Amino acid sequence: MKILEVIHLKKSFRSDFYKPAQQVLKDISFSVEKGQFVGFIGPNGAGKTTTLKCALEFIFPDSGEVRFFDEKFALHHRQKIGFLPERPFFQEFLTGIEFLNLHWSLSQQPAENFKNRSMEVLEQVKLTHAKDKKLKDYSKGMLQRIGIAQALITEPELLIFDEPMSGLDPDGRILIKQILLGLKEQKKTILMSSHLLEDVEELCSQIIIVHAGQIVYSGPLAEFTKNFKTLEAAYRQFKIDLNMEINT
């Protein structure tokens, strides 16, 4: 079953009224199957975050279609999707448990189920001890973990993470990676945008590579790296080959 399908997505931005629009997404098509952990990779400015924003209707594409659970995206799908943006906004005056309660309420879940579910996700992200601490007193790593907790709180069928380990120290990255490995063992469907190739290699079974607003590879990680020792080595050679093709 296709949990997410993106079909010929295109998006342009105009930086100034008097300047021509710049096409950021030229032709983006890919799909994510149920139970897959998919790495969405590419250089800065390639269009990864723009693609995710278009898919979730935070912004709207110029053309193309996005389908969730074999249907056109609709309001009720939001309850089935957990999302952690690259730069999440945290209401720092709230405690961890209050932050989760806010997102639980926004998703219109039964209030009586919140206590048990919130304790489950706090345990999952190793923040039970900090549930009553205000977010302004959380470290960067703790904020990322409470962000993952809010993405998990409603037990969504699809998780979308945009650079979940960006800017973390080694301890923070280890903790986040342990959480993601746990989700992988549970066969959760995950689309993770990342520029950390070693993390993608460890976590993902499938990869999607975007280059200059276009998908240039979508398929099994093992197939992409079959002639190389690491994803980084395969990606480096792939980029060399791609540039040679473009130059000719």
C-alpha positions as a Markdown table, in Angstrom:
| # | Residue | x | y | z |
|---|---|---|---|---|
| 1 | Met | 0.0 | 0.0 | 0.0 |
| 2 | Lys | 1.3 | 3.5 | -0.9 |
| 3 | Ile | 1.2 | 5.6 | 2.2 |
| 4 | Leu | 2.5 | 8.7 | 0.4 |
| 5 | Glu | 2.6 | 9.3 | -3.3 |
| 6 | Val | 4.0 | 12.5 | -4.8 |
| 7 | Ile | 3.2 | 13.0 | -8.6 |
| 8 | His | 5.0 | 15.5 | -10.8 |
| 9 | Leu | 5.2 | 18.2 | -8.2 |
| 10 | Lys | 6.4 | 21.7 | -9.4 |
| 11 | Lys | 7.0 | 24.8 | -7.3 |
| 12 | Ser | 8.4 | 28.3 | -8.1 |
| 13 | Phe | 9.1 | 31.2 | -5.8 |
| 14 | Arg | 9.4 | 34.9 | -6.7 |
| 15 | Ser | 11.9 | 36.8 | -4.5 |
| 16 | Asp | 11.0 | 40.2 | -6.0 |
| 17 | Phe | 8.0 | 41.4 | -8.0 |
| 18 | Tyr | 10.3 | 42.6 | -10.8 |
| 19 | Lys | 12.3 | 39.4 | -11.0 |
| 20 | Pro | 11.3 | 36.2 | -12.7 |
| 21 | Ala | 10.2 | 33.3 | -10.5 |
| 22 | Gln | 12.8 | 30.7 | -9.6 |
| 23 | Gln | 11.7 | 27.1 | -10.1 |
| 24 | Val | 12.7 | 25.2 | -7.0 |
| 25 | Leu | 10.8 | 22.0 | -7.7 |
| 26 | Lys | 11.1 | 21.0 | -11.4 |
| 27 | Asp | 9.5 | 17.5 | -11.4 |
| 28 | Ile | 9.2 | 15.6 | -8.1 |
| 29 | Ser | 7.7 | 12.1 | -8.2 |
| 30 | Phe | 8.1 | 9.3 | -5.6 |
| 31 | Ser | 6.2 | 7.0 | -3.3 |
| 32 | Val | 6.6 | 5.6 | 0.2 |
| 33 | Glu | 5.2 | 2.2 | 0.9 |
| 34 | Lys | 3.8 | 1.0 | 4.2 |
| 35 | Gly | 6.5 | -0.1 | 6.7 |
| 36 | Gln | 9.4 | 1.5 | 4.8 |
| 37 | Phe | 12.0 | 3.8 | 6.4 |
| 38 | Val | 12.9 | 6.1 | 3.6 |
| 39 | Gly | 15.9 | 8.6 | 3.6 |
| 40 | Phe | 15.3 | 11.8 | 1.6 |
| 41 | Ile | 18.7 | 13.2 | 0.7 |
| 42 | Gly | 20.3 | 15.8 | -1.4 |
| 43 | Pro | 22.4 | 19.0 | -1.1 |
| 44 | Asn | 21.1 | 22.2 | 0.6 |
| 45 | Gly | 18.7 | 24.0 | -1.6 |
| 46 | Ala | 17.8 | 20.9 | -3.6 |
| 47 | Gly | 14.2 | 21.1 | -2.7 |
| 48 | Lys | 13.8 | 18.6 | 0.2 |
| 49 | Thr | 12.0 | 20.9 | 2.7 |
| 50 | Thr | 9.9 | 22.6 | -0.1 |
| 51 | Thr | 8.7 | 19.1 | -1.2 |
| 52 | Leu | 7.7 | 18.2 | 2.4 |
| 53 | Lys | 5.9 | 21.6 | 2.9 |
| 54 | Cys | 4.0 | 21.1 | -0.4 |
| 55 | Ala | 3.0 | 17.6 | 0.5 |
| 56 | Leu | 1.6 | 18.7 | 3.9 |
| 57 | Glu | -0.1 | 21.8 | 2.3 |
| 58 | Phe | 1.9 | 24.3 | 4.4 |
| 59 | Ile | 2.6 | 25.8 | 0.9 |
| 60 | Phe | 0.9 | 24.9 | -2.4 |
| 61 | Pro | 2.6 | 23.6 | -5.5 |
| 62 | Asp | 2.2 | 25.2 | -8.9 |
| 63 | Ser | 1.2 | 21.8 | -10.3 |
| 64 | Gly | 1.3 | 18.2 | -9.4 |
| 65 | Glu | -0.6 | 16.0 | -7.0 |
| 66 | Val | 0.0 | 14.5 | -3.5 |
| 67 | Arg | -1.9 | 11.4 | -2.3 |
| 68 | Phe | -1.9 | 10.0 | 1.2 |
| 69 | Phe | -3.2 | 6.4 | 1.9 |
| 70 | Asp | -4.3 | 6.2 | -1.8 |
| 71 | Glu | -6.5 | 9.2 | -1.5 |
| 72 | Lys | -6.1 | 12.9 | -2.3 |
| 73 | Phe | -4.9 | 14.8 | 0.8 |
| 74 | Ala | -7.8 | 15.8 | 3.1 |
| 75 | Leu | -8.2 | 17.2 | 6.6 |
| 76 | His | -8.8 | 13.8 | 8.2 |
| 77 | His | -5.4 | 12.6 | 7.0 |
| 78 | Arg | -3.7 | 15.0 | 9.4 |
| 79 | Gln | -4.6 | 12.7 | 12.3 |
| 80 | Lys | -2.7 | 9.9 | 10.6 |
| 81 | Ile | 0.5 | 11.9 | 10.1 |
| 82 | Gly | 3.2 | 12.9 | 12.6 |
| 83 | Phe | 5.5 | 15.6 | 11.6 |
| 84 | Leu | 8.7 | 17.2 | 13.0 |
| 85 | Pro | 9.9 | 20.2 | 11.0 |
| 86 | Glu | 13.6 | 21.1 | 10.7 |
| 87 | Arg | 13.0 | 24.3 | 12.8 |
| 88 | Pro | 10.1 | 23.4 | 15.1 |
| 89 | Phe | 8.4 | 26.1 | 17.2 |
| 90 | Phe | 8.2 | 25.4 | 20.9 |
| 91 | Gln | 6.1 | 27.3 | 23.4 |
| 92 | Glu | 8.8 | 27.7 | 25.9 |
| 93 | Phe | 6.5 | 28.7 | 28.8 |
| 94 | Leu | 4.9 | 25.3 | 28.6 |
| 95 | Thr | 6.1 | 22.2 | 30.4 |
| 96 | Gly | 6.8 | 19.0 | 28.4 |
| 97 | Ile | 3.5 | 17.4 | 29.4 |
| 98 | Glu | 1.6 | 20.6 | 28.6 |
| 99 | Phe | 3.2 | 20.8 | 25.2 |
| 100 | Leu | 2.1 | 17.2 | 24.5 |
| 101 | Asn | -1.4 | 18.0 | 25.8 |
| 102 | Leu | -1.6 | 21.0 | 23.4 |
| 103 | His | -1.0 | 18.8 | 20.4 |
| 104 | Trp | -3.2 | 16.1 | 21.7 |
| 105 | Ser | -6.1 | 18.6 | 22.0 |
| 106 | Leu | -5.4 | 20.1 | 18.6 |
| 107 | Ser | -5.7 | 16.6 | 17.1 |
| 108 | Gln | -9.2 | 16.3 | 18.8 |
| 109 | Gln | -8.3 | 13.1 | 20.6 |
| 110 | Pro | -10.3 | 11.9 | 23.6 |
| 111 | Ala | -9.1 | 13.7 | 26.7 |
| 112 | Glu | -9.4 | 10.7 | 28.9 |
| 113 | Asn | -6.8 | 8.8 | 26.8 |
| 114 | Phe | -4.1 | 11.5 | 27.1 |
| 115 | Lys | -2.5 | 10.5 | 30.4 |
| 116 | Asn | -1.7 | 6.9 | 29.4 |
| 117 | Arg | -0.6 | 7.8 | 25.9 |
| 118 | Ser | 1.6 | 10.8 | 27.0 |
| 119 | Met | 3.4 | 8.6 | 29.5 |
| 120 | Glu | 4.1 | 6.0 | 26.8 |
| 121 | Val | 5.7 | 8.5 | 24.4 |
| 122 | Leu | 7.6 | 10.2 | 27.2 |
| 123 | Glu | 9.1 | 6.9 | 28.1 |
| 124 | Gln | 9.8 | 6.2 | 24.5 |
| 125 | Val | 11.8 | 9.4 | 24.1 |
| 126 | Lys | 13.4 | 9.1 | 27.6 |
| 127 | Leu | 11.8 | 12.3 | 28.9 |
| 128 | Thr | 9.6 | 11.1 | 31.7 |
| 129 | His | 11.9 | 12.8 | 34.3 |
| 130 | Ala | 11.4 | 16.1 | 32.5 |
| 131 | Lys | 7.7 | 16.1 | 31.9 |
| 132 | Asp | 7.1 | 19.0 | 34.4 |
| 133 | Lys | 10.1 | 21.0 | 33.4 |
| 134 | Lys | 9.4 | 24.1 | 31.2 |
| 135 | Leu | 10.6 | 23.8 | 27.6 |
| 136 | Lys | 12.8 | 26.9 | 28.0 |
| 137 | Asp | 15.0 | 24.8 | 30.3 |
| 138 | Tyr | 15.3 | 21.9 | 27.9 |
| 139 | Ser | 18.6 | 21.3 | 26.0 |
| 140 | Lys | 18.6 | 21.2 | 22.2 |
| 141 | Gly | 18.6 | 17.4 | 22.3 |
| 142 | Met | 15.6 | 17.3 | 24.8 |
| 143 | Leu | 13.7 | 19.7 | 22.5 |
| 144 | Gln | 14.2 | 17.4 | 19.6 |
| 145 | Arg | 13.0 | 14.4 | 21.7 |
| 146 | Ile | 9.9 | 16.2 | 22.8 |
| 147 | Gly | 9.3 | 17.2 | 19.2 |
| 148 | Ile | 9.5 | 13.6 | 18.2 |
| 149 | Ala | 7.1 | 12.8 | 21.1 |
| 150 | Gln | 4.5 | 15.2 | 19.8 |
| 151 | Ala | 4.8 | 13.6 | 16.3 |
| 152 | Leu | 4.2 | 10.2 | 17.9 |
| 153 | Ile | 1.5 | 11.2 | 20.4 |
| 154 | Thr | -1.5 | 10.2 | 18.2 |
| 155 | Glu | 0.0 | 7.0 | 17.0 |
| 156 | Pro | 0.2 | 8.1 | 13.4 |
| 157 | Glu | 0.5 | 5.8 | 10.4 |
| 158 | Leu | 3.1 | 8.0 | 8.7 |
| 159 | Leu | 6.0 | 9.9 | 10.3 |
| 160 | Ile | 7.8 | 12.7 | 8.5 |
| 161 | Phe | 11.0 | 14.0 | 10.0 |
| 162 | Asp | 12.9 | 16.9 | 8.5 |
| 163 | Glu | 16.6 | 16.8 | 9.7 |
| 164 | Pro | 15.8 | 15.3 | 13.1 |
| 165 | Met | 19.5 | 15.1 | 14.1 |
| 166 | Ser | 20.7 | 18.5 | 12.8 |
| 167 | Gly | 22.7 | 20.5 | 15.2 |
| 168 | Leu | 22.8 | 17.9 | 18.0 |
| 169 | Asp | 25.9 | 17.0 | 20.0 |
| 170 | Pro | 27.1 | 13.3 | 19.9 |
| 171 | Asp | 25.0 | 12.3 | 22.9 |
| 172 | Gly | 21.9 | 13.9 | 21.5 |
| 173 | Arg | 22.4 | 12.2 | 18.1 |
| 174 | Ile | 22.9 | 8.8 | 19.8 |
| 175 | Leu | 19.6 | 9.2 | 21.8 |
| 176 | Ile | 17.6 | 10.3 | 18.7 |
| 177 | Lys | 19.1 | 7.5 | 16.7 |
| 178 | Gln | 18.1 | 4.9 | 19.3 |
| 179 | Ile | 14.5 | 6.3 | 19.2 |
| 180 | Leu | 14.4 | 6.1 | 15.4 |
| 181 | Leu | 15.9 | 2.5 | 15.5 |
| 182 | Gly | 13.1 | 1.6 | 17.9 |
| 183 | Leu | 10.5 | 3.0 | 15.5 |
| 184 | Lys | 12.1 | 1.0 | 12.6 |
| 185 | Glu | 11.8 | -2.2 | 14.7 |
| 186 | Gln | 8.1 | -1.4 | 15.1 |
| 187 | Lys | 7.8 | -1.3 | 11.3 |
| 188 | Lys | 6.6 | 2.3 | 11.4 |
| 189 | Thr | 6.4 | 4.1 | 8.0 |
| 190 | Ile | 8.9 | 6.9 | 8.1 |
| 191 | Leu | 10.2 | 9.6 | 5.6 |
| 192 | Met | 13.3 | 11.3 | 6.9 |
| 193 | Ser | 15.0 | 14.2 | 5.3 |
| 194 | Ser | 18.7 | 14.3 | 6.2 |
| 195 | His | 22.1 | 15.4 | 5.1 |
| 196 | Leu | 23.9 | 13.0 | 7.5 |
| 197 | Leu | 24.6 | 10.1 | 5.2 |
| 198 | Glu | 25.9 | 7.8 | 7.9 |
| 199 | Asp | 22.6 | 8.1 | 9.7 |
| 200 | Val | 20.6 | 7.4 | 6.6 |
| 201 | Glu | 22.8 | 4.4 | 5.9 |
| 202 | Glu | 22.2 | 3.0 | 9.4 |
| 203 | Leu | 18.5 | 3.7 | 9.5 |
| 204 | Cys | 17.0 | 3.5 | 6.1 |
| 205 | Ser | 16.0 | 0.7 | 3.7 |
| 206 | Gln | 15.1 | 3.0 | 0.9 |
| 207 | Ile | 16.5 | 6.3 | -0.3 |
| 208 | Ile | 15.3 | 9.1 | -2.5 |
| 209 | Ile | 17.9 | 11.6 | -3.9 |
| 210 | Val | 16.8 | 15.0 | -5.0 |
| 211 | His | 19.1 | 17.2 | -7.1 |
| 212 | Ala | 18.3 | 20.7 | -8.4 |
| 213 | Gly | 14.5 | 20.1 | -7.9 |
| 214 | Gln | 14.3 | 16.7 | -9.5 |
| 215 | Ile | 14.4 | 13.1 | -8.3 |
| 216 | Val | 17.5 | 11.5 | -9.6 |
| 217 | Tyr | 17.3 | 8.2 | -7.7 |
| 218 | Ser | 14.5 | 6.4 | -5.8 |
| 219 | Gly | 14.9 | 2.8 | -4.7 |
| 220 | Pro | 16.6 | 0.4 | -2.3 |
| 221 | Leu | 19.6 | 1.6 | -0.4 |
| 222 | Ala | 21.3 | -1.8 | -0.9 |
| 223 | Glu | 21.0 | -1.4 | -4.7 |
| 224 | Phe | 22.4 | 2.1 | -4.7 |
| 225 | Thr | 25.5 | 1.1 | -2.6 |
| 226 | Lys | 26.0 | -2.4 | -4.0 |
| 227 | Asn | 29.4 | -1.6 | -5.5 |
| 228 | Phe | 30.6 | 0.6 | -2.7 |
| 229 | Lys | 31.6 | 0.2 | 1.0 |
| 230 | Thr | 29.5 | 3.2 | 2.2 |
| 231 | Leu | 26.6 | 5.3 | 1.2 |
| 232 | Glu | 29.0 | 8.4 | 1.2 |
| 233 | Ala | 31.3 | 6.7 | -1.4 |
| 234 | Ala | 28.3 | 5.7 | -3.6 |
| 235 | Tyr | 26.8 | 9.2 | -3.3 |
| 236 | Arg | 30.1 | 10.9 | -4.1 |
| 237 | Gln | 30.5 | 8.8 | -7.3 |
| 238 | Phe | 26.8 | 9.2 | -8.2 |
| 239 | Lys | 27.3 | 13.0 | -8.0 |
| 240 | Ile | 30.4 | 12.9 | -10.2 |
| 241 | Asp | 28.5 | 10.8 | -12.8 |
| 242 | Leu | 25.5 | 13.1 | -12.6 |
| 243 | Asn | 27.6 | 16.2 | -13.1 |
| 244 | Met | 29.4 | 14.6 | -16.1 |
| 245 | Glu | 26.0 | 13.9 | -17.6 |
| 246 | Ile | 24.7 | 17.4 | -17.1 |
| 247 | Asn | 27.9 | 18.9 | -18.5 |
| 248 | Thr | 27.6 | 16.9 | -21.7 |
